[in-house]
Amino acid sequence: MFRRTAMLLLLLALALAVSSAWAARIKDLAMVAGVRSNQLVGYGLVVGLDGTGDQTTQTPFTVKSLKSMLSNMGVNIPPELNLQLKNVAAVSIHADLPPFAKPGQRIDITVSSIGNAKSLRGGSLLLTPLKGADGAVYAMAQGSVVVGGLGVAAGASSVTVNVPSAGRIPNGATVEREVYDHFGQSGPIVLHLHQADFTTAERMVETINQALGGDVARALDATSVEVRGPADRNQRVSLIAVLENLEVVPAQGAARVVINSRTGTVVIGQNVLVGPAAVSHGSMTVTIDPAPIISQPEPFGRGRTVVVPGADIRVDEDNKPMFLFNPGVALDEIVRAVNQVGAAPSDLVAILEALKAAGALRAELIVI
């Protein structure tokens, strides 16, 4: 029985050791320099809306865009004619052009209302060119807009679910121009880490040199690792296919505590430690209830009823117990101590900020 228990404890310790030193592929830790996507943007019109389009009196650019489009199609509208439309919306379109995208391939696009359209549900995007940062057209977009949100209004009441004024068109754009890349040129292959770390870069160099033999890789800095590569394009593809599947144990990141001040979300990293500190956090609630005083005259008297404003003010203060952090307290102790006093997320944010100000929080405090 004792031997079986000892074996189970040994297996548990090994499992914890493996989980704390997990390995990841280079593909998941870094990107190949020069292999990147490019942003595209365009301006167009969505038509066919069920009365949820732009109010043309408040968005004159929608009418001008529609007149310009119809003029290009040979339909001339008198300039003095004031169009009153509800089924058209001016939109912006943006998309990411993947690396090595070839003409004829399809990419997803996102459509967002520019004016005051209530919803793009049921609309269709007319043919729109998508341009890059250099002003050249790289794709043409068109198709039916898929909207995940919902908006319903009746009288003075309205209900909105998610955002109905934006949507997506899967495979809504066709690539028309290829982006020139330097992948086939001779020279070293450079890998850029997603998160800069000297230890991870050094471990990546050791792993690559062990797999390929020799000193073919070297670290340029905490972000970049350079690998000698062949000039032939096909051989470079084969080399990168080998490199990106090598496994590296990334270094543990710096101790950080991330706080979202808007939502009260707190994320505490594994390596966060707290120095000796005593914490006491209480909350005070002030309640003000209106209690007007009514002065009523006697029957058949000549006086008037007078209402004197008044209020009942009550102050409730929760006396939370003080808790002590010993030197080198880790994450689980912090969470346990805060939960024992019943602290809310907003209270936890205040406690962490106070610990940082006191110099007891040995971590970087990031507020987003």
N, C-alpha and C positions, 0 to 999 in steps of 0.2 A: 504493500500500500504506500509506504514511504517512498519507495523507488519510483512508483508510478506518478506520485505527486511531484517529485523532483524532476521527472522527465517532462511533465506538463509545464512546470515553471520554466524549464530550459527552453522549450519550444516557444512559450510566450515571450521570453526575453529575445529570442532570435527574431520572432515576428516583429517585435517593436523595433529592433535594430534595423531590420530591412525597411520598415515603413518610414523610419526617420532618415534613411539614406536612399531614397528612391531614385532610380535612374530614368532619364528622359532622352528621347532621340534628339539629335542635333537639329532635325527638321522642326521640332517643337521649341527649341531654345534660340534658334538664330535664323536669319534670312540671308540669301545670297545677294551680295551687293549688285545693284543694277536690275534685279528682278523685282519689279514693283508695279503696282497699279497706277492708273492715271485718272483724274477726276474729269468728268464731262458735265456740261451744263447747257441748258437751252430754255427757250421761252416759247410757249405755245398756247393753244386754245383747246378746252374740253367742251364738247357740245353734247346735246341730247339729255341734258339734266331735266329733272321733273320739277321745274320751278324753283330750284335751289341754287341757281347760278348767281353771278354778280348783279347787283343793282346798278345798271348802266349810268344812272344819273350821278352816282357817287364814284364810279370807276370809269372815267372817260377813256382810259387806255384800252379797256376791253373793246369798246366800240371802234376805236381807231384800228386796233389789231384786226378786228373782224372785217372792217371795210378794206383794209390793205390786202387781206387774204382773198376776199372776193374780187378785188380789182385784178389781182394776179391771175385769177381764174376767168377773167373776161366779164365779170359782173360789175358794172359801174353803178354806184349809189350816189345820189346827189349829196354834196357836202352839207347842205342845209337840212337834210333829213335827219331827224333825231330818232334813233332806233331805241325802242323800249323792249329789251330782251330779258328773259329770266332763265333761259336754258343754256347760257354760255358762260364760261368762267375762264379768266386768264390764269395760267399756271406756270410754275417753274418746274423744270425737269432736271434731275441730276442722276448720274450713274457713275459707277466705277468701271473703267476699262481694264480688264485683267491683263497681266503680262502675257506676251506672245499671242494676243488675240489676233485672229486672222479675218480678213474680209469675208463676210457671209455668215459669221458666227453671231449668235444671239446673246444679248445680255439683259439683265433685269434693270428696270428703271423705277424711280420714285417720283411721283407727281404731287405737287403741293400748291394749294390755292394762293394767289397773290392778293386778290381783291377780297370782297366780303361775301363770297359764296358760302352758303350754309353747309352744303354737302356736295361731294363729287360722285356719289353713288349713282350708278347707271350711266355715267358719262363715257364718252370715247375721245381719246386724244387724237387730234388731227396730226398729219405728218409734220414732224418738227426736227430740224437739224440739231445735233448735239456737238458742241465745240469744246476744244481743249483750251489750256491756258495760252497757247500760241495763236488762237483764233481760227484754227483750221477745223473743218468738219470731220469728225471721226466716226459718227454713227447717225442713223436716222431712226426716230422713234415714232411709234403709232400703235394704237390698240385700245382695248376696253380697260377702264380703270377698275381695279379691285379695291374696295374700301372696307376696312375692318370696323370702322366706327358707325354710329347710328345717331341721327338727330331727328326728333319729332317735336313739332310745335303746334299748339292749338290755342287760339286766343292769346291770353297773357301768360300761358304756361308753356314750358318747353322742357324736354328731357334729352340729354346728350350723353351718349355712351362712347367712350374713347374719343378719337378725333376723326370726324367724318370729312374734314376738309383736306385730307391728304390720303393718298393711296399708292398702290404699286401696280405695275404691269409686268408680270413674269414674261421673260423673253420678249420684252416690248421694244427693243431696239436692235437694229442690224448693223454690225460693224462694217464700215465702208473704207477705212484706211488703217493700215498697220503702223504701229509705233516702232520707230527704228530703235534697235537695242545693240549694246556692245558685247553681247554674250559670246559671240563667235570670235572675238578678237583674241590675239595671243596675250599672255600675261597671267599673273596669279589670280586665283579665285579667292575672293574676300568674303568672309562670313561675318555678319553683324549680329551681335547678341541683342535680343529683345530687351533685356535688362542688363545694364553694364555691371560687371563684377569681375575683378581681377582673378579671384579663385576659380570661377567657372571658366574663364578664358584659358587659364593655365591647364585646367583639367581637360578641356577640349583639345588643346595642343598635344598633350600627352596621349590622349586616346587616338587621335589621328595618326600620330607618329608610330604608335604601336601597331595600328592596323595596316598602314601603308609601308612602314619600314623607313628608317632614315629620319632626317630632319626636314621633312617636306612642309611642315607647318610651323608657324611662329606667331606669337601674339604681338600685335601692334600696340594695343592699349587695352583698357578694360572692356571695350566693345567689339573690337575688330580682331579677327584671326585670319591670317593670310596663308593660303595653301598653294604651293607650286602646281600649276596645271598645264596640260598639253595645249597646243595651239589648235589642233583639230577639233571641230565643233562636236562631232560624234563622241570623241573620247572625253571631252569635257562633260557631256551629258552623263556618260557612264561613271565618271569620277564623282560627280555631284550625287548621283543615285547611291553610290556607296557611302559617301560622307553623311548624307542626311539620315541614314538609317543606323549610324553608329550611336551607341548609348553612352551618355555622360551623366555623372552624378553632379547636379548643380549645387553650388554652395548655398548654405542657408542665408536668406536675405537679412538685411539689417533690421533690428527691432523697431517696429513701427506700430503706432496706434492711429487708426484712421477714423475720424468722426464726421458724420454728415449732420451738420447743424440744422438742416431743414427737416429731415425725417427722424432724427434722433438715433440713427443707426451707428453702432460702434463696432469696429472690427479690431481685435487685438491680436497681434502676431505671436508666433510661438516663442520667440526669444525675448519677450518683454519681461523685464524684472523690475521690482520695486524695492527701493531701499527702506531703511527703518523710518516709519512714519505712523502717526496716530491720526485717525480720521473720524470726525463727527460731523454728520450732515443731517440737518433737520429742515423741515418745511413748515411754512407758516401760511395759513389760509385766512383771508379776510372776507367775511360775508356781510353784505349790506342789504338789508331788507327794508323796503319802504313801509313806513307805519304812520300814515297821516293821522293827525288829531282833529276830530270834528267837534266844533263848538255849536251846540244846538240850543236856541233860545227857548224860553218857557212858552207853554201854550198861550195863544192869544196875545203874546208879547209883540212888541214892535221891532225886536231885534232880527238879525239875519243869521243864517247858518254860515259859519266861517270854517274853512278847512285850513288847518295849519300844517305845513309840511313837516314830516318827521321821519326818522329812520332808526332802525335797530342795527347796531354794528357789533359783530361778534368776531373775535380773533381766536382761531384754533391753531395751536402749534404742536407738531408731532416731535416729541423728544426722542430722536433715534439714538441708540447706544453707540458709544465710541468703539472703534475696532482698531487693532494694532497690526501693522505689517512688520514682520521680522525681516532682517537683512536677506536679500536674494529671493524674495517671494516671487513665484512664477505665476503663469497665467491662471491655472486652475484655482490657486488660492485667492487671487483677485476676484474671480467670478464668484467663488463660494462666499467670500466675505461680503460682497455687495448684495448678493441674493439673501443673505441672512438678515440684513437690515431692511429688506423690502424696497430697495431703491429702484426707481423707475429709470428708463433710458435717459431722460433729461437729467436726473440726479447723477447717473453714472458719468455723463459728460462733464458735469460740474466737478465731480470728484477727481476725474483724470486730469482736468485742466489745473485744479489746485495742486495735485501731486507733482505735475510738471513744473509749476511755478515754484514749488518748495524744493525742487531739485531731487525729489525722491523717485520720479519716474524715469527709468533708464531706457528711454526709447524716444524715437522721433514722433512728435505729436503733429498729425496732419489733419487740418480741418478743411472739409470740402463743402 
